C-alpha cells in the first residue's frame, strides 16, 4: 500500500474521497487470494490475471475487461515410414508430417507465411488430435486443432513412386518423389541409379528431399524451427533414402531418420512429425505434436484421451504441449 502518511486524503460530500497519489491495491496471486477469509466488498489486485477483483460474498469478480482468447498454435502431423517393408529394393525416405504454425512471425510449412492465430471463446470445447507415426510403408496420421488440420506425411516408395502427404515420400530406385501439401511441407526426392541404386529422401517442413546421387541415398528435407514453447526447436525433417551398394542418405534436420544400405533404417524422432529412413525394412516415422500458446490470464483444461505436459508461463503467455491422443481442450 502507498505510504498514506505522505498523502492528503480529502472527504467531500457523500462518500466521495480523493487521494493525492495513485491508489495501490494490495496484490495477491490467485492462490494467495483463495487462501484469504474474504467478505463482500473486499477488493484486491490479482497479479495472476493482471487486474483488480472484488468479492461479492460468493465469488471474485473482475473489475476489468479480460484479454481476447487468441491462441497461436504449432500443429505437426505424424511422420511417415520409409519404404522397404520387406527384403527388397533401395527405397525412399518417409515424408514429414504437415507443419502449420501461427506463432509470432515464424515460418510455416513449405516456407510459407505465418498463419493467423485463432480467436476462441472461453468455456468452449475445441477438438485436438495428435497424429500417430506411420510404420514402414505407411503414411502418418493427421493432427487437428479446432479448424486446423495438418496432413500426415507420405511414405517412401519401395521400388516405385513415393506417396503424397503433408511432405511427400521419396521415390524408390525406379520411382519419383511425391508432392507435399502446399503450405505444409516439401516434395520427396527421386530415386534412380544402376548398381548402385538408391532412393530419394522424404520431404521436410522447409525443403524437398534430395534425389539419389550415386552411390548415396537422397537426404531427407530439413525441418523448421519454432520458439512457440520459449525455446527454439527444429522439427519435421524428412527421412533419408536407402541405397544398395552405397551409403544411405541422412535424415533431415529436426528428427528425420537415416536411410541405410542394409538392415533396418533410422526412425523419425518422437513428437517431431519427422519421416523414417528407407531400408530393409524402412524406419517408422515420428509422432506429431500440438503446441498451444495463449494469454496468461487464461488456464487450459485438457480433456480425457489426450496426453499433455505441464501448462507453463513464458512472458505474458502460457503454453502447453499435447503429445498424444484425441480429445478436447477448453479455457477459463
Beta strands, then each sheet from edge to edge (+ up, - down):
strand 1: 9-11
strand 2: 17-19
strand 3: 27-28
strand 4: 43-46
strand 5: 51-55
strand 6: 60-62
strand 7: 69-76
strand 8: 99-101
strand 9: 118-120
strand 10: 126-129
strand 11: 143-145
strand 12: 148-150
strand 13: 192-193
strand 14: 197-198
strand 15: 224-226
strand 16: 233-235
strand 17: 243-244
strand 18: 289-295
strand 19: 300-302
strand 20: 306-308
strand 21: 312-314
strand 22: 317-331
sheet 1: 1+ 2-
sheet 2: 3+ 4+ 5- 6+
sheet 3: 8+ 7- 9+
sheet 4: 8+ 7- 18+ 22- 10+ 11- 12+
sheet 5: 8+ 7- 18+ 22- 19+
sheet 6: 8+ 7- 18+ 22- 20+
sheet 7: 8+ 7- 18+ 22- 21+
sheet 8: 13+ 14- 17+
sheet 9: 15+ 16-
end
